[in-house]
C-alpha cells in the first residue's frame, strides 16, 4: 500500500493484511494516533530472500516487530 492511503486505512479499516515496511508502519501509527484507534495488522514477510519482494526480510523481523506491537489491537 502507498503511504498516502494510510489515512483511509487508519480511519475505516479493522485490520490490515499487507504491512511490508517500517515506513508504512510509522505512517499508519501517526494516522492511528490522530484517529485514536488501533488496528490489527499482519506483517508481510519475505521468506524467499529476494530483494525485489515487497516485504520485510525475515532476519530483520524480530527486531522490527517489537515496536509494532503497540499498534496491534
N, C-alpha and C positions, 0 to 999 in steps of 0.2 A: 504494500500500500504506500502511496505517496504521503509524505508528512503533512501536506496541505489538506488532506482529508481527515486528519486526526480529530479535528473539532467535531465532525459529524459522528465519528465513532464514539468519542467521549460523551457526547450528548445523548445519543439514541441507542447504542448497542448494549447488549447484555453480556456479550462475550466476543472475543476477537481471536481468530484462528491462524493468524499469519505474522506473528511478531518475529521479524527477521533481522533487526538491527538495534543497536544501542541508541542510535539517533532517533529512530521511530519510538522506542520505549520512553525516551526522555520527553519527546514531544507529546506523547499520549499522557504522560504523567502531569505535565503542565496543564494540559486541557482538562484532565480529570479533576485536578485541584480546583480549577476555576468553576467547574460544574458541581463540586462537592460530591463526587461519585467515585466508585471503584469499578473495576472491570475484570472479569475473568479472562485471562489470556493463555494462549497455547503458543509456546515458543517453537519456531520453525528451526530445526537443527539440520545442518549439513553433515550427513553421515558418510557421504561419498568422498569427501576430501577435495572435491573440485572447487576451485576458487570462483568459477563462474556461477555457481549455485547461489541464489539469493537467500541465504540463511546463516545463522550463527555457526561458526566452526565448532565441532564437538569439544576440542581441548579447552576452548575459552568459556564454555557453557557454565561450569561450576562457579567460576569467578564472577561471571556476569549475572547469573540468575539470583544470587543472594540479594542485591539491592532491588531487583524487580519484584521480589516477594511482597514488598509493601504495597504494590499496585494490585495484587491479585486478591479478589474478594474471598 
